[in-house]
Amino acid sequence: MEQGTMIDHRYQVVRPLGGGGMANVYLAFDTYLKRDVTLKMIRLDIKDQPDAVERFQREAKAATTLVNDHIVQIYDAGEFDGSSYLVMEYVDGMDLKDFIQQHFPIPYQQVVDIMEQILDAVGAAHRAGIIHRDLKPQNILIDRNNQVKITDFGIATVKRSQSMTQVHTVIGSIHYLAPELPIGKGASVRSDLYALGVILYEMLTNQVPYQGDTPDQVAYKHGNMPMPFVRDFDSQIPQPLENVILRATAKNPEDRYFSAESMADDLKTSLSKRRSQEARYVPETSDETRLVDTDWSERPYVDDPEVLTDPEEGKSVQDQIIDYAKQGKSVKEIAQLVDRTPKYVRSVLSKNGVKFKSAKKVVVGLILLVLAAAGIGGYVYAQGNYVTVPNVANLSQSQAEEKLSDAGFSVGNETYTTSKSVSKGNVIKSKPGSGAYLKKGTSVQLVISSGGDKVTLSDYTGWTYGDAASQLNNLGFTVKKKTQASNDVPSGEVISQSVTAGNAADPSSTTIVLTVSSGPNKVTLPNLVGKSQSDAINWANSNHVQLNFVNQSSNQPSGQVISQDPAADSQFSLDKTLTLTISMGNSDSNSSSSSSSASSKS
């Protein structure tokens, strides 16, 4: 979608934020409420698929029923040019997956703080009768203040509803999928908590507990292999914190926490010294590790690329390779069927003395076949199934997408780069390029110009740093922050900018430094008690401190400071007033207190 596109006369597209299997995601500006929002637009190639539209509608319905500080809010939903869209709260930050990779190792207390926020959001959803079903780090956002927001309720379901939990439908991300789900049991509160246990494991180790070459292997380990111990990875992790993972990821759902609140309560004290002698958690279920049915013939059908597919009757990969070779399949065909490299397939067959078709023999056979048919069959097939990538250079994004779609291609996620010759928002090239001869349905990526012209800078003084940096980032600039104390500019507001307002700069090569107020200067207050009033005034004048005097009768000499507020050694902000109580001496005529104010300024 082109930058600057106006959706329903209200939401202006600023720049892309990314995309996925269902939708393209953009940063947009709500021109009515004057705020940044996230615009989620269903992909052009699936906009007419009922299942995709239903998922969009489900996400809107689920999220709008939830009000929680840690759940991304849905503001609006609609349709634009025949495509469904959602308008959501914009979170200026990154997802938890990136956060873990960039900040690992994460301090244990910060891990607990993040997980407590996640549990607060999940608990709110569960109390509203909504099970998320796809909890993973990619669906958990963390803003610049380390505030957590959960998003993507697109496959969420209502408790007791069977519409999305049938035996033949398993949806979710395989590395976080509870072991009962692949065998047809419905999603539940405890399957969400299992995913959270895996996420906690990942925050402490920077890896998921189970790896495999195929989704089936990962699912098998979830159901049949004990959860690895995080203390084997890092012996400094407190045992109670590891126990939270072990209980949340127990194979039997009955052994897990019964609610997000109970898991949060356990997590809160997991770093307490009072629990330092706690033993490792052991589930009550005796047969902990054999809960996934290994009869693969009864496994559910799954259409999500991240979840299970049906292997061949539970046979080992090597047995499958040998069987396929005996059926006369080529090495290349077998490699594709068992998801291994041709080199690996040849190695297995050679070790087992099984003859196989070499690539050369297959190629020769194909050539002979083509010659025998005078090239007619291959030509007809290619004509019907292969097409040439059209030239989309200099077209708008929507025009290019339409042209590729008409030619029979799907459009992948777009990328942006600067260009001096191609107008901003127009296509520079496609990947693969024009003229490429590809099979229909192949994904083609667009490279779009982000422009190359200079941009005239506005005056950002007086703006909050967040607002100024957001607008400059949207324009393509790199922004850096510099703090400076100021008695005149409120904390968090911009004092000055490195490129003067009115000047033009190239966003692709310019870094804007914003000097931001950290608030008034501060001084450490000395002990003025016992000093004379004139000495106190002299100190105040030298340090630009404003004074307020209160006169009071006392046994101390007249004119002496007998108390101060704030007290000595306090960090005192220079926009405040220091109050000094001055002795009037022990005089009957001055037995009552009186006050006066004085201001000492530079």
Salt bridges, closest charged atoms under 4 A:
ASP30 OD1 - ARG10 NE 2.86
ASP30 OD2 - ARG35 NE 3.96
ASP45 OD2 - ARG43 NH2 2.38
GLU54 OE2 - ARG58 NH2 3.04
GLU59 OE1 - LYS40 NZ 3.08
GLU89 OE2 - LYS149 NZ 2.95
ASP92 OD2 - ARG144 NE 2.89
ASP134 OD2 - LYS136 NZ 3.82
GLU180 OE1 - ARG256 NH2 2.80
ASP192 OD2 - HIS126 NE2 2.84
GLU202 OE2 - LYS97 NZ 2.62
ASP213 OD2 - ARG340 NH2 3.46
GLU242 OE1 - ARG280 NE 2.98
GLU254 OE1 - ARG190 NH1 3.39
GLU261 OE2 - ARG127 NH1 2.19
ASP266 OD1 - ARG275 NH2 2.87
GLU278 OE1 - ARG275 NE 2.80
GLU306 OE2 - LYS136 NZ 3.51
GLU312 OE2 - LYS315 NZ 3.69
ASP323 OD2 - LYS315 NZ 2.75
ASP506 OD2 - LYS420 NZ 3.44
